[in-house]
């Protein structure tokens, strides 16, 4: 939404999803690439550490390298299936289960399916992904929210948007984005009281963000739409 936009927008269900693809490409890709580098480096150190050697980790890390490049290029089908010469993440998940790379591959798979419009598969893989890296876990939860919203399961979407917003509040901009999506969906579901509560929470927690600076108009819109008692 432009900073110059002053009109109070009509709140429609689709509005919350209009920028989902660009948002994932801008943030989810950046975080995943950084996470991938960290995980694979950590896997390499562990593999050659004093405690135990894990050749499976090394092979998985090698196998996922090309898929990460395709993920960076937004080539979702190549991420999933590979290019013939290199393997895709579906192969890595199947053949290197239990490795750090296979876990990361589930994230790549989920986001790739989301971009391709296969929301059931996106949900399947994103729900399997878990990481201690809170910033990327936040985006994974938010992507689950997008997949559920696109599937028409708006209540589930709200739950995951809120979960995403609460996962890594130090990243105020992205946390505010997901809290905004939760509030807007509650509004489209006719749950004005819950929407108002979330919009107020957004204003209180993240006032310096783009969404935080715009939220007053949404609070006002709900307030003027509430029937007189």
mmCIF file of the C-alpha atoms, coordinates in Angstrom:
data_MODEL
# 
_entry.id   MODEL 
# 
loop_
_atom_site.group_PDB 
_atom_site.id 
_atom_site.type_symbol 
_atom_site.label_atom_id 
_atom_site.label_alt_id 
_atom_site.label_comp_id 
_atom_site.label_asym_id 
_atom_site.label_entity_id 
_atom_site.label_seq_id 
_atom_site.pdbx_PDB_ins_code 
_atom_site.Cartn_x 
_atom_site.Cartn_y 
_atom_site.Cartn_z 
_atom_site.occupancy 
_atom_site.B_iso_or_equiv 
_atom_site.pdbx_formal_charge 
_atom_site.auth_seq_id 
_atom_site.auth_comp_id 
_atom_site.auth_asym_id 
_atom_site.auth_atom_id 
_atom_site.pdbx_PDB_model_num 
ATOM 1   C CA . UNK A 1 1   ? 0.000   0.000   0.000   1.00 0.00 ? 1   UNK A CA 1 
ATOM 2   C CA . UNK A 1 2   ? 1.408   3.419   -0.927  1.00 0.00 ? 2   UNK A CA 1 
ATOM 3   C CA . UNK A 1 3   ? 2.256   5.897   1.782   1.00 0.00 ? 3   UNK A CA 1 
ATOM 4   C CA . UNK A 1 4   ? 0.353   8.494   -0.280  1.00 0.00 ? 4   UNK A CA 1 
ATOM 5   C CA . UNK A 1 5   ? -2.900  6.558   -0.210  1.00 0.00 ? 5   UNK A CA 1 
ATOM 6   C CA . UNK A 1 6   ? -5.399  8.316   2.018   1.00 0.00 ? 6   UNK A CA 1 
ATOM 7   C CA . UNK A 1 7   ? -8.737  6.754   1.147   1.00 0.00 ? 7   UNK A CA 1 
ATOM 8   C CA . UNK A 1 8   ? -10.116 4.172   3.545   1.00 0.00 ? 8   UNK A CA 1 
ATOM 9   C CA . UNK A 1 9   ? -10.032 0.965   1.490   1.00 0.00 ? 9   UNK A CA 1 
ATOM 10  C CA . UNK A 1 10  ? -12.939 -1.381  1.094   1.00 0.00 ? 10  UNK A CA 1 
ATOM 11  C CA . UNK A 1 11  ? -12.066 -4.444  3.115   1.00 0.00 ? 11  UNK A CA 1 
ATOM 12  C CA . UNK A 1 12  ? -12.410 -7.510  0.920   1.00 0.00 ? 12  UNK A CA 1 
ATOM 13  C CA . UNK A 1 13  ? -11.185 -11.044 1.555   1.00 0.00 ? 13  UNK A CA 1 
ATOM 14  C CA . UNK A 1 14  ? -8.872  -10.974 -1.440  1.00 0.00 ? 14  UNK A CA 1 
ATOM 15  C CA . UNK A 1 15  ? -7.146  -7.777  -0.280  1.00 0.00 ? 15  UNK A CA 1 
ATOM 16  C CA . UNK A 1 16  ? -5.183  -9.662  2.334   1.00 0.00 ? 16  UNK A CA 1 
ATOM 17  C CA . UNK A 1 17  ? -3.656  -11.887 -0.360  1.00 0.00 ? 17  UNK A CA 1 
ATOM 18  C CA . UNK A 1 18  ? -2.907  -9.399  -3.112  1.00 0.00 ? 18  UNK A CA 1 
ATOM 19  C CA . UNK A 1 19  ? 0.727   -8.916  -2.157  1.00 0.00 ? 19  UNK A CA 1 
ATOM 20  C CA . UNK A 1 20  ? 1.371   -12.377 -0.718  1.00 0.00 ? 20  UNK A CA 1 
ATOM 21  C CA . UNK A 1 21  ? 3.482   -13.587 -3.627  1.00 0.00 ? 21  UNK A CA 1 
ATOM 22  C CA . UNK A 1 22  ? 5.680   -10.504 -3.703  1.00 0.00 ? 22  UNK A CA 1 
ATOM 23  C CA . UNK A 1 23  ? 5.989   -10.562 0.072   1.00 0.00 ? 23  UNK A CA 1 
ATOM 24  C CA . UNK A 1 24  ? 7.184   -14.172 0.070   1.00 0.00 ? 24  UNK A CA 1 
ATOM 25  C CA . UNK A 1 25  ? 9.605   -13.476 -2.762  1.00 0.00 ? 25  UNK A CA 1 
ATOM 26  C CA . UNK A 1 26  ? 11.009  -10.413 -1.003  1.00 0.00 ? 26  UNK A CA 1 
ATOM 27  C CA . UNK A 1 27  ? 11.328  -11.798 2.506   1.00 0.00 ? 27  UNK A CA 1 
ATOM 28  C CA . UNK A 1 28  ? 10.885  -15.574 2.537   1.00 0.00 ? 28  UNK A CA 1 
ATOM 29  C CA . UNK A 1 29  ? 13.468  -16.121 -0.173  1.00 0.00 ? 29  UNK A CA 1 
ATOM 30  C CA . UNK A 1 30  ? 16.039  -13.870 1.500   1.00 0.00 ? 30  UNK A CA 1 
ATOM 31  C CA . UNK A 1 31  ? 15.658  -15.555 4.870   1.00 0.00 ? 31  UNK A CA 1 
ATOM 32  C CA . UNK A 1 32  ? 15.680  -19.073 3.461   1.00 0.00 ? 32  UNK A CA 1 
ATOM 33  C CA . UNK A 1 33  ? 18.861  -18.510 1.490   1.00 0.00 ? 33  UNK A CA 1 
ATOM 34  C CA . UNK A 1 34  ? 20.606  -17.159 4.579   1.00 0.00 ? 34  UNK A CA 1 
ATOM 35  C CA . UNK A 1 35  ? 19.215  -19.965 6.696   1.00 0.00 ? 35  UNK A CA 1 
ATOM 36  C CA . UNK A 1 36  ? 20.285  -22.519 4.132   1.00 0.00 ? 36  UNK A CA 1 
ATOM 37  C CA . UNK A 1 37  ? 23.843  -21.258 4.190   1.00 0.00 ? 37  UNK A CA 1 
ATOM 38  C CA . UNK A 1 38  ? 23.869  -21.363 7.979   1.00 0.00 ? 38  UNK A CA 1 
ATOM 39  C CA . UNK A 1 39  ? 22.343  -24.809 8.218   1.00 0.00 ? 39  UNK A CA 1 
ATOM 40  C CA . UNK A 1 40  ? 24.612  -26.331 5.623   1.00 0.00 ? 40  UNK A CA 1 
ATOM 41  C CA . UNK A 1 41  ? 27.690  -24.750 7.129   1.00 0.00 ? 41  UNK A CA 1 
ATOM 42  C CA . UNK A 1 42  ? 26.607  -26.004 10.538  1.00 0.00 ? 42  UNK A CA 1 
ATOM 43  C CA . UNK A 1 43  ? 25.985  -29.436 9.049   1.00 0.00 ? 43  UNK A CA 1 
ATOM 44  C CA . UNK A 1 44  ? 29.472  -29.481 7.576   1.00 0.00 ? 44  UNK A CA 1 
ATOM 45  C CA . UNK A 1 45  ? 31.108  -28.508 10.845  1.00 0.00 ? 45  UNK A CA 1 
ATOM 46  C CA . UNK A 1 46  ? 29.118  -31.148 12.686  1.00 0.00 ? 46  UNK A CA 1 
ATOM 47  C CA . UNK A 1 47  ? 29.926  -33.770 10.091  1.00 0.00 ? 47  UNK A CA 1 
ATOM 48  C CA . UNK A 1 48  ? 33.652  -33.264 10.568  1.00 0.00 ? 48  UNK A CA 1 
ATOM 49  C CA . UNK A 1 49  ? 33.416  -32.709 14.308  1.00 0.00 ? 49  UNK A CA 1 
ATOM 50  C CA . UNK A 1 50  ? 34.964  -34.754 17.054  1.00 0.00 ? 50  UNK A CA 1 
ATOM 51  C CA . UNK A 1 51  ? 31.776  -36.617 17.940  1.00 0.00 ? 51  UNK A CA 1 
ATOM 52  C CA . UNK A 1 52  ? 30.486  -38.305 14.799  1.00 0.00 ? 52  UNK A CA 1 
ATOM 53  C CA . UNK A 1 53  ? 30.759  -38.172 11.003  1.00 0.00 ? 53  UNK A CA 1 
ATOM 54  C CA . UNK A 1 54  ? 27.588  -37.937 8.933   1.00 0.00 ? 54  UNK A CA 1 
ATOM 55  C CA . UNK A 1 55  ? 28.207  -38.549 5.222   1.00 0.00 ? 55  UNK A CA 1 
ATOM 56  C CA . UNK A 1 56  ? 24.458  -38.448 4.646   1.00 0.00 ? 56  UNK A CA 1 
ATOM 57  C CA . UNK A 1 57  ? 24.435  -34.815 5.772   1.00 0.00 ? 57  UNK A CA 1 
ATOM 58  C CA . UNK A 1 58  ? 27.249  -34.001 3.367   1.00 0.00 ? 58  UNK A CA 1 
ATOM 59  C CA . UNK A 1 59  ? 25.509  -35.659 0.428   1.00 0.00 ? 59  UNK A CA 1 
ATOM 60  C CA . UNK A 1 60  ? 22.242  -33.935 1.228   1.00 0.00 ? 60  UNK A CA 1 
ATOM 61  C CA . UNK A 1 61  ? 23.977  -30.561 1.482   1.00 0.00 ? 61  UNK A CA 1 
ATOM 62  C CA . UNK A 1 62  ? 25.590  -31.138 -1.896  1.00 0.00 ? 62  UNK A CA 1 
ATOM 63  C CA . UNK A 1 63  ? 22.304  -32.261 -3.442  1.00 0.00 ? 63  UNK A CA 1 
ATOM 64  C CA . UNK A 1 64  ? 20.345  -29.204 -2.309  1.00 0.00 ? 64  UNK A CA 1 
ATOM 65  C CA . UNK A 1 65  ? 22.839  -26.660 -3.621  1.00 0.00 ? 65  UNK A CA 1 
ATOM 66  C CA . UNK A 1 66  ? 21.332  -26.338 -7.107  1.00 0.00 ? 66  UNK A CA 1 
ATOM 67  C CA . UNK A 1 67  ? 17.769  -26.298 -5.764  1.00 0.00 ? 67  UNK A CA 1 
ATOM 68  C CA . UNK A 1 68  ? 18.713  -23.323 -3.607  1.00 0.00 ? 68  UNK A CA 1 
ATOM 69  C CA . UNK A 1 69  ? 19.920  -21.485 -6.695  1.00 0.00 ? 69  UNK A CA 1 
ATOM 70  C CA . UNK A 1 70  ? 16.605  -22.153 -8.447  1.00 0.00 ? 70  UNK A CA 1 
ATOM 71  C CA . UNK A 1 71  ? 14.733  -20.998 -5.331  1.00 0.00 ? 71  UNK A CA 1 
ATOM 72  C CA . UNK A 1 72  ? 16.646  -17.735 -5.480  1.00 0.00 ? 72  UNK A CA 1 
ATOM 73  C CA . UNK A 1 73  ? 15.593  -17.377 -9.132  1.00 0.00 ? 73  UNK A CA 1 
ATOM 74  C CA . UNK A 1 74  ? 11.921  -18.159 -8.312  1.00 0.00 ? 74  UNK A CA 1 
ATOM 75  C CA . UNK A 1 75  ? 11.996  -21.191 -10.615 1.00 0.00 ? 75  UNK A CA 1 
ATOM 76  C CA . UNK A 1 76  ? 9.520   -23.144 -8.530  1.00 0.00 ? 76  UNK A CA 1 
ATOM 77  C CA . UNK A 1 77  ? 9.119   -26.199 -10.751 1.00 0.00 ? 77  UNK A CA 1 
ATOM 78  C CA . UNK A 1 78  ? 12.880  -26.652 -10.987 1.00 0.00 ? 78  UNK A CA 1 
ATOM 79  C CA . UNK A 1 79  ? 13.128  -26.265 -7.222  1.00 0.00 ? 79  UNK A CA 1 
ATOM 80  C CA . UNK A 1 80  ? 10.698  -29.135 -6.814  1.00 0.00 ? 80  UNK A CA 1 
ATOM 81  C CA . UNK A 1 81  ? 11.776  -31.525 -9.552  1.00 0.00 ? 81  UNK A CA 1 
ATOM 82  C CA . UNK A 1 82  ? 15.286  -30.521 -10.518 1.00 0.00 ? 82  UNK A CA 1 
ATOM 83  C CA . UNK A 1 83  ? 16.553  -29.965 -14.036 1.00 0.00 ? 83  UNK A CA 1 
ATOM 84  C CA . UNK A 1 84  ? 17.537  -33.490 -14.999 1.00 0.00 ? 84  UNK A CA 1 
ATOM 85  C CA . UNK A 1 85  ? 21.184  -33.002 -14.146 1.00 0.00 ? 85  UNK A CA 1 
ATOM 86  C CA . UNK A 1 86  ? 20.507  -31.970 -10.561 1.00 0.00 ? 86  UNK A CA 1 
ATOM 87  C CA . UNK A 1 87  ? 17.894  -33.157 -8.089  1.00 0.00 ? 87  UNK A CA 1 
ATOM 88  C CA . UNK A 1 88  ? 14.962  -31.161 -6.781  1.00 0.00 ? 88  UNK A CA 1 
ATOM 89  C CA . UNK A 1 89  ? 13.855  -30.800 -3.195  1.00 0.00 ? 89  UNK A CA 1 
ATOM 90  C CA . UNK A 1 90  ? 11.254  -33.569 -3.465  1.00 0.00 ? 90  UNK A CA 1 
ATOM 91  C CA . UNK A 1 91  ? 14.070  -36.044 -4.150  1.00 0.00 ? 91  UNK A CA 1 
ATOM 92  C CA . UNK A 1 92  ? 16.083  -34.659 -1.251  1.00 0.00 ? 92  UNK A CA 1 
ATOM 93  C CA . UNK A 1 93  ? 13.158  -34.943 1.156   1.00 0.00 ? 93  UNK A CA 1 
ATOM 94  C CA . UNK A 1 94  ? 12.565  -38.545 0.128   1.00 0.00 ? 94  UNK A CA 1 
ATOM 95  C CA . UNK A 1 95  ? 16.163  -39.747 0.034   1.00 0.00 ? 95  UNK A CA 1 
ATOM 96  C CA . UNK A 1 96  ? 17.816  -37.739 2.802   1.00 0.00 ? 96  UNK A CA 1 
ATOM 97  C CA . UNK A 1 97  ? 15.125  -37.686 5.482   1.00 0.00 ? 97  UNK A CA 1 
ATOM 98  C CA . UNK A 1 98  ? 16.352  -36.670 8.901   1.00 0.00 ? 98  UNK A CA 1 
ATOM 99  C CA . UNK A 1 99  ? 19.050  -34.339 7.583   1.00 0.00 ? 99  UNK A CA 1 
ATOM 100 C CA . UNK A 1 100 ? 19.198  -30.580 7.964   1.00 0.00 ? 100 UNK A CA 1 
ATOM 101 C CA . UNK A 1 101 ? 19.016  -30.220 4.199   1.00 0.00 ? 101 UNK A CA 1 
ATOM 102 C CA . UNK A 1 102 ? 15.871  -32.337 3.970   1.00 0.00 ? 102 UNK A CA 1 
ATOM 103 C CA . UNK A 1 103 ? 14.219  -30.162 6.612   1.00 0.00 ? 103 UNK A CA 1 
ATOM 104 C CA . UNK A 1 104 ? 15.170  -27.027 4.696   1.00 0.00 ? 104 UNK A CA 1 
ATOM 105 C CA . UNK A 1 105 ? 13.919  -28.700 1.503   1.00 0.00 ? 105 UNK A CA 1 
ATOM 106 C CA . UNK A 1 106 ? 10.440  -28.978 3.046   1.00 0.00 ? 106 UNK A CA 1 
ATOM 107 C CA . UNK A 1 107 ? 10.381  -25.194 3.368   1.00 0.00 ? 107 UNK A CA 1 
ATOM 108 C CA . UNK A 1 108 ? 11.495  -24.722 -0.225  1.00 0.00 ? 108 UNK A CA 1 
ATOM 109 C CA . UNK A 1 109 ? 8.864   -27.232 -1.334  1.00 0.00 ? 109 UNK A CA 1 
ATOM 110 C CA . UNK A 1 110 ? 6.073   -25.558 0.617   1.00 0.00 ? 110 UNK A CA 1 
ATOM 111 C CA . UNK A 1 111 ? 6.818   -22.070 -0.653  1.00 0.00 ? 111 UNK A CA 1 
ATOM 112 C CA . UNK A 1 112 ? 7.281   -23.347 -4.207  1.00 0.00 ? 112 UNK A CA 1 
ATOM 113 C CA . UNK A 1 113 ? 3.909   -25.092 -4.158  1.00 0.00 ? 113 UNK A CA 1 
ATOM 114 C CA . UNK A 1 114 ? 2.347   -21.928 -2.748  1.00 0.00 ? 114 UNK A CA 1 
ATOM 115 C CA . UNK A 1 115 ? 3.733   -19.899 -5.652  1.00 0.00 ? 115 UNK A CA 1 
ATOM 116 C CA . UNK A 1 116 ? 2.438   -22.516 -8.106  1.00 0.00 ? 116 UNK A CA 1 
ATOM 117 C CA . UNK A 1 117 ? -1.049  -22.368 -6.595  1.00 0.00 ? 117 UNK A CA 1 
ATOM 118 C CA . UNK A 1 118 ? -1.048  -25.898 -5.158  1.00 0.00 ? 118 UNK A CA 1 
ATOM 119 C CA . UNK A 1 119 ? -2.199  -24.864 -1.720  1.00 0.00 ? 119 UNK A CA 1 
ATOM 120 C CA . UNK A 1 120 ? -2.885  -28.344 -0.349  1.00 0.00 ? 120 UNK A CA 1 
ATOM 121 C CA . UNK A 1 121 ? 0.708   -29.372 -1.067  1.00 0.00 ? 121 UNK A CA 1 
ATOM 122 C CA . UNK A 1 122 ? 1.997   -26.076 0.301   1.00 0.00 ? 122 UNK A CA 1 
ATOM 123 C CA . UNK A 1 123 ? 0.205   -26.745 3.571   1.00 0.00 ? 123 UNK A CA 1 
ATOM 124 C CA . UNK A 1 124 ? 1.448   -30.337 3.692   1.00 0.00 ? 124 UNK A CA 1 
ATOM 125 C CA . UNK A 1 125 ? 5.107   -29.382 3.400   1.00 0.00 ? 125 UNK A CA 1 
ATOM 126 C CA . UNK A 1 126 ? 5.085   -26.164 5.395   1.00 0.00 ? 126 UNK A CA 1 
ATOM 127 C CA . UNK A 1 127 ? 3.472   -27.927 8.353   1.00 0.00 ? 127 UNK A CA 1 
ATOM 128 C CA . UNK A 1 128 ? 6.368   -30.400 8.325   1.00 0.00 ? 128 UNK A CA 1 
ATOM 129 C CA . UNK A 1 129 ? 8.992   -27.665 8.492   1.00 0.00 ? 129 UNK A CA 1 
ATOM 130 C CA . UNK A 1 130 ? 10.446  -26.691 11.855  1.00 0.00 ? 130 UNK A CA 1 
ATOM 131 C CA . UNK A 1 131 ? 13.503  -24.611 12.672  1.00 0.00 ? 131 UNK A CA 1 
ATOM 132 C CA . UNK A 1 132 ? 15.026  -22.834 15.639  1.00 0.00 ? 132 UNK A CA 1 
ATOM 133 C CA . UNK A 1 133 ? 15.720  -19.883 13.342  1.00 0.00 ? 133 UNK A CA 1 
ATOM 134 C CA . UNK A 1 134 ? 12.752  -17.782 14.421  1.00 0.00 ? 134 UNK A CA 1 
ATOM 135 C CA . UNK A 1 135 ? 12.858  -15.358 11.511  1.00 0.00 ? 135 UNK A CA 1 
ATOM 136 C CA . UNK A 1 136 ? 12.401  -18.063 8.890   1.00 0.00 ? 136 UNK A CA 1 
ATOM 137 C CA . UNK A 1 137 ? 9.922   -19.969 11.073  1.00 0.00 ? 137 UNK A CA 1 
ATOM 138 C CA . UNK A 1 138 ? 7.877   -16.780 11.183  1.00 0.00 ? 138 UNK A CA 1 
ATOM 139 C CA . UNK A 1 139 ? 7.757   -16.626 7.386   1.00 0.00 ? 139 UNK A CA 1 
ATOM 140 C CA . UNK A 1 140 ? 6.902   -20.340 7.212   1.00 0.00 ? 140 UNK A CA 1 
ATOM 141 C CA . UNK A 1 141 ? 3.930   -19.791 9.532   1.00 0.00 ? 141 UNK A CA 1 
ATOM 142 C CA . UNK A 1 142 ? 2.902   -16.749 7.504   1.00 0.00 ? 142 UNK A CA 1 
ATOM 143 C CA . UNK A 1 143 ? 3.136   -18.747 4.288   1.00 0.00 ? 143 UNK A CA 1 
ATOM 144 C CA . UNK A 1 144 ? 0.889   -21.361 5.884   1.00 0.00 ? 144 UNK A CA 1 
ATOM 145 C CA . UNK A 1 145 ? -1.536  -18.540 6.597   1.00 0.00 ? 145 UNK A CA 1 
ATOM 146 C CA . UNK A 1 146 ? -1.452  -17.550 2.928   1.00 0.00 ? 146 UNK A CA 1 
ATOM 147 C CA . UNK A 1 147 ? -2.026  -21.147 1.814   1.00 0.00 ? 147 UNK A CA 1 
ATOM 148 C CA . UNK A 1 148 ? -4.969  -21.616 4.167   1.00 0.00 ? 148 UNK A CA 1 
ATOM 149 C CA . UNK A 1 149 ? -6.466  -18.274 3.126   1.00 0.00 ? 149 UNK A CA 1 
ATOM 150 C CA . UNK A 1 150 ? -6.174  -19.171 -0.549  1.00 0.00 ? 150 UNK A CA 1 
ATOM 151 C CA . UNK A 1 151 ? -7.825  -22.512 0.249   1.00 0.00 ? 151 UNK A CA 1 
ATOM 152 C CA . UNK A 1 152 ? -10.807 -20.732 1.780   1.00 0.00 ? 152 UNK A CA 1 
ATOM 153 C CA . UNK A 1 153 ? -9.897  -21.840 5.325   1.00 0.00 ? 153 UNK A CA 1 
ATOM 154 C CA . UNK A 1 154 ? -9.880  -18.337 6.728   1.00 0.00 ? 154 UNK A CA 1 
ATOM 155 C CA . UNK A 1 155 ? -10.017 -19.273 10.427  1.00 0.00 ? 155 UNK A CA 1 
ATOM 156 C CA . UNK A 1 156 ? -6.925  -21.451 10.052  1.00 0.00 ? 156 UNK A CA 1 
ATOM 157 C CA . UNK A 1 157 ? -5.265  -18.649 8.132   1.00 0.00 ? 157 UNK A CA 1 
ATOM 158 C CA . UNK A 1 158 ? -5.925  -16.203 10.963  1.00 0.00 ? 158 UNK A CA 1 
ATOM 159 C CA . UNK A 1 159 ? -4.420  -18.636 13.481  1.00 0.00 ? 159 UNK A CA 1 
ATOM 160 C CA . UNK A 1 160 ? -1.200  -18.967 11.490  1.00 0.00 ? 160 UNK A CA 1 
ATOM 161 C CA . UNK A 1 161 ? -0.933  -15.258 10.759  1.00 0.00 ? 161 UNK A CA 1 
ATOM 162 C CA . UNK A 1 162 ? -1.156  -14.551 14.490  1.00 0.00 ? 162 UNK A CA 1 
ATOM 163 C CA . UNK A 1 163 ? 1.334   -17.314 15.205  1.00 0.00 ? 163 UNK A CA 1 
ATOM 164 C CA . UNK A 1 164 ? 3.693   -15.796 12.634  1.00 0.00 ? 164 UNK A CA 1 
ATOM 165 C CA . UNK A 1 165 ? 3.313   -12.313 14.097  1.00 0.00 ? 165 UNK A CA 1 
ATOM 166 C CA . UNK A 1 166 ? 4.209   -13.586 17.570  1.00 0.00 ? 166 UNK A CA 1 
ATOM 167 C CA . UNK A 1 167 ? 7.182   -15.737 16.557  1.00 0.00 ? 167 UNK A CA 1 
ATOM 168 C CA . UNK A 1 168 ? 9.836   -13.066 16.031  1.00 0.00 ? 168 UNK A CA 1 
ATOM 169 C CA . UNK A 1 169 ? 8.569   -9.653  17.091  1.00 0.00 ? 169 UNK A CA 1 
ATOM 170 C CA . UNK A 1 170 ? 12.052  -8.155  16.761  1.00 0.00 ? 170 UNK A CA 1 
ATOM 171 C CA . UNK A 1 171 ? 11.341  -8.029  13.035  1.00 0.00 ? 171 UNK A CA 1 
ATOM 172 C CA . UNK A 1 172 ? 8.636   -5.444  13.474  1.00 0.00 ? 172 UNK A CA 1 
ATOM 173 C CA . UNK A 1 173 ? 7.854   -4.888  9.801   1.00 0.00 ? 173 UNK A CA 1 
ATOM 174 C CA . UNK A 1 174 ? 7.062   -8.507  8.967   1.00 0.00 ? 174 UNK A CA 1 
ATOM 175 C CA . UNK A 1 175 ? 5.341   -9.172  12.303  1.00 0.00 ? 175 UNK A CA 1 
ATOM 176 C CA . UNK A 1 176 ? 3.129   -6.159  11.640  1.00 0.00 ? 176 UNK A CA 1 
ATOM 177 C CA . UNK A 1 177 ? 2.356   -7.432  8.139   1.00 0.00 ? 177 UNK A CA 1 
ATOM 178 C CA . UNK A 1 178 ? 1.094   -10.773 9.441   1.00 0.00 ? 178 UNK A CA 1 
ATOM 179 C CA . UNK A 1 179 ? -0.866  -9.213  12.290  1.00 0.00 ? 179 UNK A CA 1 
ATOM 180 C CA . UNK A 1 180 ? -2.487  -6.923  9.738   1.00 0.00 ? 180 UNK A CA 1 
ATOM 181 C CA . UNK A 1 181 ? -3.473  -9.890  7.570   1.00 0.00 ? 181 UNK A CA 1 
ATOM 182 C CA . UNK A 1 182 ? -5.016  -11.603 10.585  1.00 0.00 ? 182 UNK A CA 1 
ATOM 183 C CA . UNK A 1 183 ? -7.009  -8.506  11.482  1.00 0.00 ? 183 UNK A CA 1 
ATOM 184 C CA . UNK A 1 184 ? -8.200  -7.954  7.927   1.00 0.00 ? 184 UNK A CA 1 
ATOM 185 C CA . UNK A 1 185 ? -9.341  -11.554 7.573   1.00 0.00 ? 185 UNK A CA 1 
ATOM 186 C CA . UNK A 1 186 ? -11.245 -11.361 10.841  1.00 0.00 ? 186 UNK A CA 1 
ATOM 187 C CA . UNK A 1 187 ? -12.983 -8.271  9.426   1.00 0.00 ? 187 UNK A CA 1 
ATOM 188 C CA . UNK A 1 188 ? -13.954 -10.101 6.226   1.00 0.00 ? 188 UNK A CA 1 
ATOM 189 C CA . UNK A 1 189 ? -15.317 -12.943 8.353   1.00 0.00 ? 189 UNK A CA 1 
ATOM 190 C CA . UNK A 1 190 ? -17.625 -10.495 10.085  1.00 0.00 ? 190 UNK A CA 1 
ATOM 191 C CA . UNK A 1 191 ? -15.708 -10.676 13.365  1.00 0.00 ? 191 UNK A CA 1 
ATOM 192 C CA . UNK A 1 192 ? -15.375 -6.939  13.854  1.00 0.00 ? 192 UNK A CA 1 
ATOM 193 C CA . UNK A 1 193 ? -14.601 -7.145  17.574  1.00 0.00 ? 193 UNK A CA 1 
ATOM 194 C CA . UNK A 1 194 ? -11.673 -9.524  17.000  1.00 0.00 ? 194 UNK A CA 1 
ATOM 195 C CA . UNK A 1 195 ? -10.492 -7.483  14.036  1.00 0.00 ? 195 UNK A CA 1 
ATOM 196 C CA . UNK A 1 196 ? -10.581 -4.298  16.106  1.00 0.00 ? 196 UNK A CA 1 
ATOM 197 C CA . UNK A 1 197 ? -8.621  -5.993  18.880  1.00 0.00 ? 197 UNK A CA 1 
ATOM 198 C CA . UNK A 1 198 ? -5.924  -7.100  16.436  1.00 0.00 ? 198 UNK A CA 1 
ATOM 199 C CA . UNK A 1 199 ? -5.719  -3.718  14.723  1.00 0.00 ? 199 UNK A CA 1 
ATOM 200 C CA . UNK A 1 200 ? -5.274  -2.062  18.132  1.00 0.00 ? 200 UNK A CA 1 
ATOM 201 C CA . UNK A 1 201 ? -2.610  -4.617  19.048  1.00 0.00 ? 201 UNK A CA 1 
ATOM 202 C CA . UNK A 1 202 ? -0.818  -3.791  15.799  1.00 0.00 ? 202 UNK A CA 1 
ATOM 203 C CA . UNK A 1 203 ? -0.926  -0.080  16.589  1.00 0.00 ? 203 UNK A CA 1 
ATOM 204 C CA . UNK A 1 204 ? 0.388   -0.647  20.112  1.00 0.00 ? 204 UNK A CA 1 
ATOM 205 C CA . UNK A 1 205 ? 3.177   -3.105  19.258  1.00 0.00 ? 205 UNK A CA 1 
ATOM 206 C CA . UNK A 1 206 ? 4.424   -1.828  15.917  1.00 0.00 ? 206 UNK A CA 1 
ATOM 207 C CA . UNK A 1 207 ? 3.605   1.897   15.609  1.00 0.00 ? 207 UNK A CA 1 
ATOM 208 C CA . UNK A 1 208 ? 6.762   2.679   13.611  1.00 0.00 ? 208 UNK A CA 1 
ATOM 209 C CA . UNK A 1 209 ? 6.028   0.198   10.822  1.00 0.00 ? 209 UNK A CA 1 
ATOM 210 C CA . UNK A 1 210 ? 4.219   0.920   7.564   1.00 0.00 ? 210 UNK A CA 1 
ATOM 211 C CA . UNK A 1 211 ? 1.140   -0.996  8.711   1.00 0.00 ? 211 UNK A CA 1 
ATOM 212 C CA . UNK A 1 212 ? 1.325   0.589   12.165  1.00 0.00 ? 212 UNK A CA 1 
ATOM 213 C CA . UNK A 1 213 ? 1.240   4.074   10.666  1.00 0.00 ? 213 UNK A CA 1 
ATOM 214 C CA . UNK A 1 214 ? -1.816  3.208   8.569   1.00 0.00 ? 214 UNK A CA 1 
ATOM 215 C CA . UNK A 1 215 ? -3.885  1.261   11.058  1.00 0.00 ? 215 UNK A CA 1 
ATOM 216 C CA . UNK A 1 216 ? -5.929  4.181   12.429  1.00 0.00 ? 216 UNK A CA 1 
ATOM 217 C CA . UNK A 1 217 ? -8.074  4.268   9.296   1.00 0.00 ? 217 UNK A CA 1 
ATOM 218 C CA . UNK A 1 218 ? -8.995  0.614   9.733   1.00 0.00 ? 218 UNK A CA 1 
ATOM 219 C CA . UNK A 1 219 ? -9.829  1.151   13.389  1.00 0.00 ? 219 UNK A CA 1 
ATOM 220 C CA . UNK A 1 220 ? -11.950 4.135   12.376  1.00 0.00 ? 220 UNK A CA 1 
ATOM 221 C CA . UNK A 1 221 ? -13.704 2.214   9.620   1.00 0.00 ? 221 UNK A CA 1 
ATOM 222 C CA . UNK A 1 222 ? -14.743 -0.576  11.980  1.00 0.00 ? 222 UNK A CA 1 
ATOM 223 C CA . UNK A 1 223 ? -15.826 1.951   14.594  1.00 0.00 ? 223 UNK A CA 1 
ATOM 224 C CA . UNK A 1 224 ? -18.102 3.899   12.231  1.00 0.00 ? 224 UNK A CA 1 
ATOM 225 C CA . UNK A 1 225 ? -19.549 0.669   10.820  1.00 0.00 ? 225 UNK A CA 1 
ATOM 226 C CA . UNK A 1 226 ? -20.547 -0.668  14.248  1.00 0.00 ? 226 UNK A CA 1 
ATOM 227 C CA . UNK A 1 227 ? -24.313 -0.254  14.758  1.00 0.00 ? 227 UNK A CA 1 
ATOM 228 C CA . UNK A 1 228 ? -25.596 2.063   17.417  1.00 0.00 ? 228 UNK A CA 1 
ATOM 229 C CA . UNK A 1 229 ? -26.851 0.252   20.539  1.00 0.00 ? 229 UNK A CA 1 
# 
